[in-house]
Amino acid sequence: GVEGQAINLTDDNIEKMVFGFALWLSEKTHKPAGGLTVSLGHDPRISSERIRSDAISAFAASGIHVLDCGMCSTPS
């Protein structure tokens, strides 16, 4: 985030983004959500656990299976 700005990556916004991505992925692949699997990783930021948990819950609610890769390194 940006110092002094309110947090805008709320649980509700994460859910909306995941549902939108799930719909797009299902339409793009011509597969039902139940036939899809996504991999999900996160970085070491403090907010990562909350975002990860919200994303996994939203993917599960949409029917998409999640491969939780845990903390993943990012290129420097």
N, CA, C and O atoms as a GROMACS GRO file, in nm:
protein
  304
    1GLY      N    1   0.081  -0.118   0.000
    1GLY     CA    2   0.000   0.000   0.000
    1GLY      C    3   0.086   0.125   0.000
    1GLY      O    4   0.209   0.119   0.002
    2VAL      N    5   0.019   0.235  -0.003
    2VAL     CA    6   0.084   0.365  -0.002
    2VAL      C    7   0.064   0.428   0.135
    2VAL      O    8  -0.047   0.433   0.186
    3GLU      N    9   0.173   0.477   0.193
    3GLU     CA   10   0.165   0.538   0.325
    3GLU      C   11   0.062   0.650   0.325
    3GLU      O   12   0.062   0.736   0.237
    4GLY      N   13  -0.025   0.648   0.426
    4GLY     CA   14  -0.127   0.750   0.439
    4GLY      C   15  -0.257   0.720   0.367
    4GLY      O   16  -0.357   0.789   0.389
    5GLN      N   17  -0.259   0.618   0.282
    5GLN     CA   18  -0.382   0.582   0.211
    5GLN      C   19  -0.451   0.467   0.284
    5GLN      O   20  -0.386   0.380   0.342
    6ALA      N   21  -0.583   0.471   0.280
    6ALA     CA   22  -0.661   0.363   0.340
    6ALA      C   23  -0.637   0.233   0.264
    6ALA      O   24  -0.609   0.234   0.144
    7ILE      N   25  -0.648   0.121   0.334
    7ILE     CA   26  -0.633  -0.010   0.270
    7ILE      C   27  -0.751  -0.032   0.177
    7ILE      O   28  -0.866  -0.027   0.220
    8ASN      N   29  -0.722  -0.058   0.047
    8ASN     CA   30  -0.831  -0.081  -0.047
    8ASN      C   31  -0.835  -0.226  -0.095
    8ASN      O   32  -0.925  -0.262  -0.172
    9LEU      N   33  -0.741  -0.307  -0.052
    9LEU     CA   34  -0.744  -0.448  -0.087
    9LEU      C   35  -0.816  -0.521   0.028
    9LEU      O   36  -0.756  -0.596   0.105
   10THR      N   37  -0.946  -0.496   0.035
   10THR     CA   38  -1.028  -0.553   0.141
   10THR      C   39  -1.064  -0.698   0.109
   10THR      O   40  -1.044  -0.745  -0.003
   11ASP      N   41  -1.116  -0.768   0.209
   11ASP     CA   42  -1.160  -0.906   0.188
   11ASP      C   43  -1.264  -0.912   0.078
   11ASP      O   44  -1.262  -1.003  -0.006
   12ASP      N   45  -1.356  -0.817   0.077
   12ASP     CA   46  -1.461  -0.813  -0.025
   12ASP      C   47  -1.402  -0.792  -0.164
   12ASP      O   48  -1.445  -0.857  -0.260
   13ASN      N   49  -1.304  -0.703  -0.176
   13ASN     CA   50  -1.241  -0.679  -0.307
   13ASN      C   51  -1.163  -0.800  -0.355
   13ASN      O   52  -1.162  -0.830  -0.475
   14ILE      N   53  -1.097  -0.870  -0.263
   14ILE     CA   54  -1.025  -0.991  -0.301
   14ILE      C   55  -1.123  -1.094  -0.355
   14ILE      O   56  -1.098  -1.157  -0.458
   15GLU      N   57  -1.235  -1.112  -0.285
   15GLU     CA   58  -1.337  -1.208  -0.329
   15GLU      C   59  -1.390  -1.172  -0.468
   15GLU      O   60  -1.404  -1.260  -0.553
   16LYS      N   61  -1.418  -1.045  -0.491
   16LYS     CA   62  -1.468  -1.002  -0.622
   16LYS      C   63  -1.366  -1.029  -0.733
   16LYS      O   64  -1.402  -1.074  -0.841
   17MET      N   65  -1.238  -1.001  -0.705
   17MET     CA   66  -1.134  -1.025  -0.806
   17MET      C   67  -1.121  -1.173  -0.837
   17MET      O   68  -1.107  -1.212  -0.953
   18VAL      N   69  -1.125  -1.256  -0.734
   18VAL     CA   70  -1.112  -1.401  -0.755
   18VAL      C   71  -1.232  -1.454  -0.832
   18VAL      O   72  -1.215  -1.533  -0.925
   19PHE      N   73  -1.353  -1.412  -0.796
   19PHE     CA   74  -1.472  -1.458  -0.869
   19PHE      C   75  -1.465  -1.414  -1.015
   19PHE      O   76  -1.500  -1.492  -1.104
   20GLY      N   77  -1.421  -1.292  -1.040
   20GLY     CA   78  -1.406  -1.245  -1.177
   20GLY      C   79  -1.303  -1.325  -1.254
   20GLY      O   80  -1.325  -1.360  -1.370
   21PHE      N   81  -1.191  -1.354  -1.190
   21PHE     CA   82  -1.087  -1.434  -1.254
   21PHE      C   83  -1.138  -1.576  -1.280
   21PHE      O   84  -1.111  -1.633  -1.386
   22ALA      N   85  -1.210  -1.632  -1.184
   22ALA     CA   86  -1.264  -1.768  -1.200
   22ALA      C   87  -1.360  -1.774  -1.319
   22ALA      O   88  -1.354  -1.869  -1.397
   23LEU      N   89  -1.446  -1.676  -1.332
   23LEU     CA   90  -1.539  -1.671  -1.445
   23LEU      C   91  -1.463  -1.658  -1.576
   23LEU      O   92  -1.492  -1.729  -1.671
   24TRP      N   93  -1.367  -1.566  -1.581
   24TRP     CA   94  -1.287  -1.547  -1.702
   24TRP      C   95  -1.214  -1.676  -1.740
   24TRP      O   96  -1.215  -1.715  -1.856
   25LEU      N   97  -1.152  -1.742  -1.642
   25LEU     CA   98  -1.076  -1.863  -1.669
   25LEU      C   99  -1.166  -1.975  -1.721
   25LEU      O  100  -1.129  -2.047  -1.814
   26SER      N  101  -1.282  -1.989  -1.662
   26SER     CA  102  -1.377  -2.091  -1.707
   26SER      C  103  -1.422  -2.065  -1.850
   26SER      O  104  -1.429  -2.157  -1.931
   27GLU      N  105  -1.453  -1.939  -1.880
   27GLU     CA  106  -1.495  -1.905  -2.017
   27GLU      C  107  -1.380  -1.920  -2.116
   27GLU      O  108  -1.401  -1.968  -2.227
   28LYS      N  109  -1.261  -1.879  -2.078
   28LYS     CA  110  -1.145  -1.883  -2.166
   28LYS      C  111  -1.105  -2.027  -2.201
   28LYS      O  112  -1.065  -2.056  -2.314
   29THR      N  113  -1.116  -2.116  -2.103
   29THR     CA  114  -1.075  -2.255  -2.124
   29THR      C  115  -1.190  -2.345  -2.170
   29THR      O  116  -1.169  -2.461  -2.206
   30HIS      N  117  -1.312  -2.291  -2.169
   30HIS     CA  118  -1.432  -2.368  -2.204
   30HIS      C  119  -1.447  -2.491  -2.114
   30HIS      O  120  -1.488  -2.598  -2.160
   31LYS      N  121  -1.413  -2.473  -1.986
   31LYS     CA  122  -1.425  -2.581  -1.888
   31LYS      C  123  -1.508  -2.531  -1.770
   31LYS      O  124  -1.502  -2.412  -1.736
   32PRO      N  125  -1.585  -2.620  -1.708
   32PRO     CA  126  -1.656  -2.578  -1.587
   32PRO      C  127  -1.556  -2.553  -1.474
   32PRO      O  128  -1.448  -2.611  -1.472
   33ALA      N  129  -1.594  -2.468  -1.382
   33ALA     CA  130  -1.504  -2.433  -1.272
   33ALA      C  131  -1.455  -2.557  -1.198
   33ALA      O  132  -1.340  -2.562  -1.155
   34GLY      N  133  -1.542  -2.657  -1.181
   34GLY     CA  134  -1.504  -2.778  -1.109
   34GLY      C  135  -1.395  -2.859  -1.178
   34GLY      O  136  -1.334  -2.945  -1.115
   35GLY      N  137  -1.370  -2.831  -1.304
   35GLY     CA  138  -1.266  -2.901  -1.378
   35GLY      C  139  -1.136  -2.824  -1.386
   35GLY      O  140  -1.044  -2.862  -1.458
   36LEU      N  141  -1.128  -2.714  -1.310
   36LEU     CA  142  -1.008  -2.628  -1.315
   36LEU      C  143  -0.929  -2.635  -1.185
   36LEU      O  144  -0.986  -2.654  -1.077
   37THR      N  145  -0.799  -2.618  -1.197
   37THR     CA  146  -0.710  -2.607  -1.081
   37THR      C  147  -0.619  -2.487  -1.104
   37THR      O  148  -0.564  -2.470  -1.213
   38VAL      N  149  -0.602  -2.404  -1.002
   38VAL     CA  150  -0.508  -2.293  -1.009
   38VAL      C  151  -0.401  -2.313  -0.902
   38VAL      O  152  -0.428  -2.372  -0.797
   39SER      N  153  -0.282  -2.264  -0.929
   39SER     CA  154  -0.178  -2.266  -0.826
   39SER      C  155  -0.171  -2.126  -0.766
   39SER      O  156  -0.188  -2.026  -0.836
   40LEU      N  157  -0.147  -2.120  -0.637
   40LEU     CA  158  -0.147  -1.993  -0.565
   40LEU      C  159  -0.025  -1.988  -0.474
   40LEU      O  160  -0.003  -2.078  -0.393
   41GLY      N  161   0.052  -1.883  -0.488
   41GLY     CA  162   0.168  -1.861  -0.402
   41GLY      C  163   0.162  -1.721  -0.344
   41GLY      O  164   0.083  -1.638  -0.389
   42HIS      N  165   0.244  -1.695  -0.245
   42HIS     CA  166   0.246  -1.562  -0.184
   42HIS      C  167   0.388  -1.523  -0.147
   42HIS      O  168   0.479  -1.606  -0.143
   43ASP      N  169   0.404  -1.393  -0.120
   43ASP     CA  170   0.534  -1.343  -0.077
   43ASP      C  171   0.533  -1.326   0.075
   43ASP      O  172   0.432  -1.356   0.139
   44PRO      N  173   0.643  -1.278   0.135
   44PRO     CA  174   0.650  -1.273   0.281
   44PRO      C  175   0.586  -1.151   0.348
   44PRO      O  176   0.605  -1.130   0.467
   45ARG      N  177   0.512  -1.071   0.274
   45ARG     CA  178   0.451  -0.953   0.337
   45ARG      C  179   0.350  -0.993   0.444
   45ARG      O  180   0.293  -1.102   0.440
   46ILE      N  181   0.329  -0.906   0.539
   46ILE     CA  182   0.238  -0.931   0.652
   46ILE      C  183   0.097  -0.961   0.605
   46ILE      O  184   0.028  -1.044   0.664
   47SER      N  185   0.052  -0.895   0.500
   47SER     CA  186  -0.086  -0.912   0.451
   47SER      C  187  -0.105  -1.040   0.371
   47SER      O  188  -0.218  -1.074   0.337
   48SER      N  189   0.001  -1.110   0.340
   48SER     CA  190  -0.008  -1.227   0.252
   48SER      C  191  -0.100  -1.336   0.304
   48SER      O  192  -0.176  -1.395   0.227
   49GLU      N  193  -0.095  -1.365   0.433
   49GLU     CA  194  -0.178  -1.473   0.489
   49GLU      C  195  -0.327  -1.443   0.473
   49GLU      O  196  -0.404  -1.532   0.436
   50ARG      N  197  -0.366  -1.319   0.500
   50ARG     CA  198  -0.507  -1.281   0.485
   50ARG      C  199  -0.550  -1.291   0.340
   50ARG      O  200  -0.656  -1.345   0.310
   51ILE      N  201  -0.468  -1.240   0.250
   51ILE     CA  202  -0.501  -1.242   0.107
   51ILE      C  203  -0.507  -1.386   0.058
   51ILE      O  204  -0.598  -1.423  -0.017
   52ARG      N  205  -0.410  -1.468   0.098
   52ARG     CA  206  -0.406  -1.610   0.060
   52ARG      C  207  -0.533  -1.682   0.106
   52ARG      O  208  -0.597  -1.753   0.028
   53SER      N  209  -0.567  -1.662   0.231
   53SER     CA  210  -0.685  -1.728   0.288
   53SER      C  211  -0.813  -1.686   0.216
   53SER      O  212  -0.896  -1.770   0.182
   54ASP      N  213  -0.828  -1.556   0.192
   54ASP     CA  214  -0.946  -1.506   0.120
   54ASP      C  215  -0.953  -1.562  -0.021
   54ASP      O  216  -1.060  -1.601  -0.068
   55ALA      N  217  -0.839  -1.566  -0.089
   55ALA     CA  218  -0.836  -1.616  -0.227
   55ALA      C  219  -0.870  -1.764  -0.233
   55ALA      O  220  -0.948  -1.806  -0.318
   56ILE      N  221  -0.814  -1.843  -0.143
   56ILE     CA  222  -0.845  -1.987  -0.141
   56ILE      C  223  -0.993  -2.009  -0.115
   56ILE      O  224  -1.055  -2.092  -0.181
   57SER      N  225  -1.050  -1.935  -0.021
   57SER     CA  226  -1.194  -1.948   0.009
   57SER      C  227  -1.280  -1.911  -0.111
   57SER      O  228  -1.377  -1.980  -0.141
   58ALA      N  229  -1.244  -1.804  -0.180
   58ALA     CA  230  -1.322  -1.760  -0.295
   58ALA      C  231  -1.309  -1.859  -0.411
   58ALA      O  232  -1.408  -1.888  -0.479
   59PHE      N  233  -1.188  -1.910  -0.436
   59PHE     CA  234  -1.172  -2.011  -0.541
   59PHE      C  235  -1.256  -2.134  -0.508
   59PHE      O  236  -1.324  -2.188  -0.595
   60ALA      N  237  -1.252  -2.178  -0.383
   60ALA     CA  238  -1.329  -2.295  -0.342
   60ALA      C  239  -1.479  -2.270  -0.360
   60ALA      O  240  -1.551  -2.358  -0.406
   61ALA      N  241  -1.525  -2.151  -0.324
   61ALA     CA  242  -1.667  -2.117  -0.340
   61ALA      C  243  -1.708  -2.116  -0.487
   61ALA      O  244  -1.824  -2.143  -0.519
   62SER      N  245  -1.614  -2.085  -0.576
   62SER     CA  246  -1.644  -2.083  -0.719
   62SER      C  247  -1.632  -2.222  -0.781
   62SER      O  248  -1.668  -2.242  -0.896
   63GLY      N  249  -1.579  -2.318  -0.703
   63GLY     CA  250  -1.567  -2.455  -0.752
   63GLY      C  251  -1.430  -2.491  -0.806
   63GLY      O  252  -1.407  -2.606  -0.845
   64ILE      N  253  -1.339  -2.395  -0.808
   64ILE     CA  254  -1.205  -2.420  -0.861
   64ILE      C  255  -1.115  -2.478  -0.752
   64ILE      O  256  -1.115  -2.430  -0.638
   65HIS      N  257  -1.041  -2.580  -0.787
   65HIS     CA  258  -0.946  -2.642  -0.694
   65HIS      C  259  -0.820  -2.556  -0.686
   65HIS      O  260  -0.780  -2.494  -0.785
   66VAL      N  261  -0.759  -2.551  -0.569
   66VAL     CA  262  -0.640  -2.468  -0.548
   66VAL      C  263  -0.521  -2.554  -0.506
   66VAL      O  264  -0.531  -2.636  -0.415
   67LEU      N  265  -0.411  -2.536  -0.574
   67LEU     CA  266  -0.284  -2.594  -0.535
   67LEU      C  267  -0.209  -2.484  -0.459
   67LEU      O  268  -0.157  -2.391  -0.521
   68ASP      N  269  -0.205  -2.495  -0.327
   68ASP     CA  270  -0.143  -2.392  -0.244
   68ASP      C  271   0.008  -2.415  -0.239
   68ASP      O  272   0.055  -2.510  -0.177
   69CYS      N  273   0.082  -2.328  -0.304
   69CYS     CA  274   0.228  -2.341  -0.312
   69CYS      C  275   0.299  -2.275  -0.195
   69CYS      O  276   0.421  -2.284  -0.183
   70GLY      N  277   0.224  -2.208  -0.107
   70GLY     CA  278   0.286  -2.142   0.008
   70GLY      C  279   0.368  -2.022  -0.034
   70GLY      O  280   0.342  -1.959  -0.137
   71MET      N  281   0.470  -1.991   0.047
   71MET     CA  282   0.554  -1.876   0.015
   71MET      C  283   0.647  -1.911  -0.100
   71MET      O  284   0.716  -2.014  -0.099
   72CYS      N  285   0.649  -1.824  -0.199
   72CYS     CA  286   0.730  -1.844  -0.320
   72CYS      C  287   0.826  -1.727  -0.335
   72CYS      O  288   0.790  -1.613  -0.307
   73SER      N  289   0.945  -1.756  -0.380
   73SER     CA  290   1.040  -1.648  -0.401
   73SER      C  291   1.002  -1.570  -0.526
   73SER      O  292   0.939  -1.622  -0.618
   74THR      N  293   1.041  -1.445  -0.527
   74THR     CA  294   1.016  -1.360  -0.643
   74THR      C  295   1.151  -1.315  -0.699
   74THR      O  296   1.248  -1.304  -0.624
   75PRO      N  297   1.157  -1.289  -0.828
   75PRO     CA  298   1.284  -1.245  -0.886
   75PRO      C  299   1.327  -1.110  -0.828
   75PRO      O  300   1.242  -1.026  -0.796
   76SER      N  301   1.454  -1.090  -0.814
   76SER     CA  302   1.501  -0.961  -0.762
   76SER      C  303   1.548  -0.873  -0.874
   76SER      O  304   1.592  -0.760  -0.850
   0.00000   0.00000   0.00000
